[in-house]
């Protein structure tokens, strides 16, 4: 009886993660291990702010997950209908782990731990490196 309840709870949590994942997400924040090791000086912060102001084109990294277990990732610039660097992949969700698979061979290419998924935000981190985290906001 206990085993049946445990299996039911695991399947419900897996379904909840995968259902909440379906849609289009825009990368809003990305932290790498390199960023975590070094703090920026005041000069670097000032230079970064001035470079952000001088940027004329907006760029967005978009990732899409569909119901069939496939997805796409691309970089979009302002005024362009199609993204550049478009890559297709398959995905699967096992518990709270998101596995990105090669679309042809089905081999696991990347593994992420889903920290949070709700109607408006998705937060994941690399399964092998806790310091590499990504935050997304739902586009549609």
C-alpha positions in Angstrom: 0.0 0.0 0.0 2.8 2.4 0.9 4.6 1.6 -2.3 1.5 2.4 -4.3 1.1 5.8 -2.7 4.7 6.6 -3.2 4.5 5.7 -6.9 1.4 7.8 -7.2 3.0 10.8 -5.5 6.1 10.6 -7.8 4.0 10.4 -10.9 1.9 13.4 -9.9 5.0 15.5 -9.1 6.6 14.5 -12.5 3.4 15.4 -14.3 3.2 18.8 -12.5 6.8 19.7 -13.5 6.4 18.7 -17.1 3.0 20.4 -17.5 4.2 23.6 -16.0 7.3 23.6 -18.3 5.3 23.6 -21.5 5.4 27.0 -23.3 7.9 29.7 -24.4 10.4 31.0 -21.9 12.8 34.0 -22.2 16.2 33.9 -20.3 16.2 36.7 -17.8 19.3 35.8 -15.7 22.2 33.5 -16.1 24.8 32.8 -13.4 28.0 30.9 -14.2 30.5 29.4 -11.8 33.0 32.0 -13.1 30.7 34.9 -12.0 30.3 33.3 -8.5 34.1 33.2 -8.0 34.9 36.9 -8.7 33.2 40.1 -7.6 33.2 43.1 -9.9 35.0 46.2 -8.9 33.4 49.6 -9.0 35.1 50.4 -12.3 33.8 47.3 -13.9 30.3 48.0 -12.7 30.5 51.5 -14.2 31.9 50.3 -17.5 29.2 47.6 -17.7 26.4 50.2 -17.2 27.8 52.4 -19.9 28.1 49.5 -22.3 24.5 48.5 -21.6 23.3 52.0 -22.5 25.2 52.1 -25.8 23.7 48.8 -27.0 21.3 49.6 -29.8 19.7 46.2 -30.5 17.9 44.1 -27.9 18.7 40.4 -27.9 16.6 37.7 -26.3 17.4 34.0 -25.7 14.2 32.0 -26.1 13.6 28.4 -25.3 10.3 26.5 -26.1 9.0 23.3 -24.7 6.0 21.6 -26.3 3.7 18.8 -25.2 5.3 16.2 -27.4 8.6 16.3 -25.5 10.5 18.4 -28.1 11.8 21.9 -27.9 13.7 24.7 -29.6 16.2 27.2 -28.5 17.2 30.4 -30.4 18.4 33.9 -30.0 16.1 36.7 -31.3 17.0 40.3 -32.1 14.7 43.3 -32.3 12.8 43.5 -35.6 13.6 39.9 -36.7 10.9 37.3 -37.0 13.2 34.3 -37.0 15.8 33.5 -34.5 19.5 32.8 -35.1 21.3 29.8 -33.9 18.1 27.8 -33.8 18.6 24.3 -32.3 16.0 21.6 -31.8 16.1 19.1 -29.0 14.0 16.5 -27.1 13.5 16.7 -23.4 12.2 14.6 -20.6 11.4 15.3 -17.0 12.2 12.7 -14.4 11.2 13.9 -10.9 12.6 17.4 -10.6 15.3 16.7 -13.2 15.0 18.2 -16.7 17.0 16.2 -19.3 17.8 17.8 -22.7 18.3 15.0 -25.3 19.9 15.0 -28.7 17.0 15.1 -31.2 18.4 12.3 -33.4 20.1 9.9 -31.0 18.2 10.5 -27.8 21.4 10.8 -25.8 21.2 13.0 -22.7 23.1 16.2 -23.6 22.4 18.3 -20.5 20.8 17.7 -17.1 19.2 20.4 -15.0 17.5 20.5 -11.6 14.2 22.3 -11.7 14.3 24.6 -8.6 11.0 26.4 -9.3 8.3 26.4 -12.0 5.1 28.3 -11.9 2.9 30.3 -14.3 5.4 33.1 -14.8 8.9 31.9 -13.9 11.2 29.0 -14.3 14.4 28.5 -12.3 16.9 25.7 -13.0 20.5 24.9 -12.2 23.0 22.5 -13.8 22.7 19.1 -12.2 26.5 18.8 -11.9 27.3 22.4 -10.9 25.1 24.2 -8.4 26.8 27.5 -9.2 25.4 27.5 -12.8 21.8 28.7 -12.6 19.3 30.1 -15.1 16.1 32.1 -14.6 13.4 32.4 -17.2 10.1 34.3 -17.5 7.2 33.0 -19.5 6.6 34.7 -22.8 3.5 32.7 -23.8 
